[in-house]
């Protein structure tokens, strides 16, 4: 009755306000997941590019390894191991910074909305798994490229 004189204001009960905020939070998380998927593809392409450039720069080294007896499978494994190492370092930094930023965000929002920081073990395990899978996927093309190098052509490469 009091709010009837003020149409620009909406009176909400506590439960409906919480439900409205939860719906808003769900929409925000959906947007974040979309953003994550949208940014994951360029990062995968960037990692493929980095590994391909590494293979091109080390063509002579790969030729030397093949000349002294390394098999194509060993060369593939070397490139995949490098990719997994890069992915592990990137994932470690990403998880650490994500945990810090998550804590800071929860701490900042707790002044307006009462909430506690909970350790996101499932998210951390998922992030590590996805990071390493992306590393392995990014290594497929450069590893095949490195393994297909002919010994003589690789040794002549400058």
TIMAR-645902 format. One record per residue (C-alpha): residue number from 0; y negated, x negated, z negated. Coordinates in steps of 0.02 Angstrom, whole numbers. Layout:
+-----+--------+--------+--------+
:   i :     yy :     xx :     zz :
+-----+--------+--------+--------+
: NUM :      Y :      X :      Z :
...
+-----+--------+--------+--------+
This chain:
+-----+--------+--------+--------+
:   i :     yy :     xx :     zz :
+-----+--------+--------+--------+
:   0 :      0 :      0 :      0 :
:   1 :   -119 :   -144 :    -40 :
:   2 :    -83 :   -230 :    125 :
:   3 :   -114 :    -72 :    228 :
:   4 :   -300 :   -107 :    226 :
:   5 :   -270 :   -282 :    297 :
:   6 :   -166 :   -268 :    459 :
:   7 :   -182 :   -454 :    496 :
:   8 :    -69 :   -493 :    347 :
:   9 :    117 :   -459 :    332 :
:  10 :    200 :   -431 :    166 :
:  11 :    377 :   -499 :    157 :
:  12 :    505 :   -486 :     20 :
:  13 :    577 :   -650 :    -43 :
:  14 :    746 :   -624 :     42 :
:  15 :    672 :   -579 :    212 :
:  16 :    555 :   -730 :    203 :
:  17 :    702 :   -846 :    169 :
:  18 :    800 :   -767 :    312 :
:  19 :    652 :   -789 :    429 :
:  20 :    634 :   -972 :    379 :
:  21 :    820 :  -1002 :    404 :
:  22 :    811 :   -927 :    579 :
:  23 :    662 :  -1039 :    617 :
:  24 :    759 :  -1189 :    552 :
:  25 :    908 :  -1145 :    663 :
:  26 :    793 :  -1138 :    815 :
:  27 :    719 :  -1307 :    768 :
:  28 :    893 :  -1383 :    755 :
:  29 :    942 :  -1310 :    924 :
:  30 :    787 :  -1391 :    998 :
:  31 :    832 :  -1557 :    917 :
:  32 :   1009 :  -1550 :    987 :
:  33 :    937 :  -1514 :   1159 :
:  34 :    819 :  -1661 :   1140 :
:  35 :    965 :  -1770 :   1086 :
:  36 :   1066 :  -1722 :   1239 :
:  37 :    913 :  -1745 :   1351 :
:  38 :    882 :  -1922 :   1286 :
:  39 :   1064 :  -1976 :   1281 :
:  40 :   1084 :  -1984 :   1469 :
:  41 :    940 :  -2106 :   1501 :
:  42 :   1002 :  -2217 :   1360 :
:  43 :   1175 :  -2220 :   1439 :
:  44 :   1099 :  -2267 :   1607 :
:  45 :    994 :  -2403 :   1523 :
:  46 :   1148 :  -2477 :   1442 :
:  47 :   1243 :  -2475 :   1608 :
:  48 :   1094 :  -2563 :   1687 :
:  49 :   1088 :  -2695 :   1549 :
:  50 :   1273 :  -2732 :   1567 :
:  51 :   1265 :  -2737 :   1757 :
:  52 :   1121 :  -2861 :   1750 :
:  53 :   1220 :  -2965 :   1625 :
:  54 :   1368 :  -2969 :   1745 :
:  55 :   1256 :  -3020 :   1890 :
:  56 :   1173 :  -3158 :   1787 :
:  57 :   1342 :  -3226 :   1734 :
:  58 :   1427 :  -3218 :   1902 :
:  59 :   1456 :  -3406 :   1906 :
:  60 :   1523 :  -3406 :   1728 :
:  61 :   1643 :  -3266 :   1771 :
:  62 :   1696 :  -3364 :   1927 :
:  63 :   1728 :  -3518 :   1818 :
:  64 :   1832 :  -3415 :   1697 :
:  65 :   1932 :  -3343 :   1841 :
:  66 :   1953 :  -3517 :   1916 :
:  67 :   2028 :  -3587 :   1756 :
:  68 :   2151 :  -3443 :   1741 :
:  69 :   2068 :  -3291 :   1666 :
:  70 :   2143 :  -3129 :   1730 :
:  71 :   2044 :  -2979 :   1792 :
:  72 :   2100 :  -2886 :   1637 :
:  73 :   2028 :  -3021 :   1524 :
:  74 :   1862 :  -3014 :   1616 :
:  75 :   1859 :  -2824 :   1597 :
:  76 :   1896 :  -2841 :   1411 :
:  77 :   1757 :  -2969 :   1392 :
:  78 :   1628 :  -2850 :   1467 :
:  79 :   1692 :  -2702 :   1366 :
:  80 :   1687 :  -2807 :   1207 :
:  81 :   1507 :  -2855 :   1244 :
:  82 :   1463 :  -2672 :   1273 :
:  83 :   1546 :  -2618 :   1112 :
:  84 :   1454 :  -2755 :   1018 :
:  85 :   1288 :  -2697 :   1089 :
:  86 :   1332 :  -2516 :   1051 :
:  87 :   1383 :  -2559 :    873 :
:  88 :   1220 :  -2650 :    838 :
:  89 :   1117 :  -2510 :    916 :
:  90 :   1216 :  -2378 :    823 :
:  91 :   1195 :  -2469 :    657 :
:  92 :   1006 :  -2479 :    680 :
:  93 :   1000 :  -2298 :    739 :
:  94 :   1102 :  -2232 :    592 :
:  95 :   1002 :  -2333 :    466 :
:  96 :    834 :  -2277 :    535 :
:  97 :    895 :  -2097 :    551 :
:  98 :    949 :  -2095 :    369 :
:  99 :    782 :  -2166 :    314 :
: 100 :    681 :  -2044 :    419 :
: 101 :    789 :  -1899 :    361 :
: 102 :    758 :  -1945 :    180 :
: 103 :    571 :  -1962 :    209 :
: 104 :    565 :  -1794 :    299 :
: 105 :    661 :  -1705 :    161 :
: 106 :    552 :  -1786 :     30 :
: 107 :    394 :  -1732 :    121 :
: 108 :    455 :  -1554 :    149 :
: 109 :    515 :  -1534 :    -29 :
: 110 :    334 :  -1510 :    -82 :
: 111 :    328 :  -1346 :     17 :
: 112 :    510 :  -1296 :     19 :
: 113 :    623 :  -1339 :   -127 :
: 114 :    767 :  -1441 :    -57 :
: 115 :    871 :  -1593 :   -100 :
: 116 :    926 :  -1738 :      8 :
: 117 :   1113 :  -1738 :     39 :
: 118 :   1203 :  -1887 :    113 :
: 119 :   1254 :  -1836 :    291 :
: 120 :   1426 :  -1918 :    298 :
: 121 :   1489 :  -1808 :    440 :
: 122 :   1335 :  -1841 :    543 :
: 123 :   1347 :  -2028 :    513 :
: 124 :   1529 :  -2033 :    566 :
: 125 :   1489 :  -1926 :    718 :
: 126 :   1342 :  -2038 :    764 :
: 127 :   1447 :  -2195 :    751 :
: 128 :   1585 :  -2117 :    856 :
: 129 :   1465 :  -2057 :    990 :
: 130 :   1376 :  -2226 :    994 :
: 131 :   1537 :  -2321 :   1020 :
: 132 :   1601 :  -2197 :   1149 :
: 133 :   1438 :  -2216 :   1245 :
: 134 :   1459 :  -2404 :   1236 :
: 135 :   1634 :  -2393 :   1308 :
: 136 :   1577 :  -2272 :   1444 :
: 137 :   1432 :  -2384 :   1491 :
: 138 :   1550 :  -2532 :   1510 :
: 139 :   1665 :  -2450 :   1638 :
: 140 :   1562 :  -2485 :   1795 :
: 141 :   1502 :  -2662 :   1751 :
: 142 :   1677 :  -2712 :   1691 :
: 143 :   1753 :  -2656 :   1856 :
: 144 :   1614 :  -2748 :   1948 :
: 145 :   1648 :  -2908 :   1851 :
: 146 :   1836 :  -2896 :   1872 :
: 147 :   1823 :  -2873 :   2061 :
: 148 :   1724 :  -3033 :   2088 :
: 149 :   1813 :  -3154 :   2201 :
: 150 :   1829 :  -3329 :   2127 :
: 151 :   1760 :  -3426 :   2275 :
: 152 :   1613 :  -3308 :   2304 :
: 153 :   1572 :  -3307 :   2119 :
: 154 :   1570 :  -3497 :   2112 :
: 155 :   1453 :  -3505 :   2263 :
: 156 :   1334 :  -3378 :   2187 :
: 157 :   1163 :  -3445 :   2135 :
+-----+--------+--------+--------+
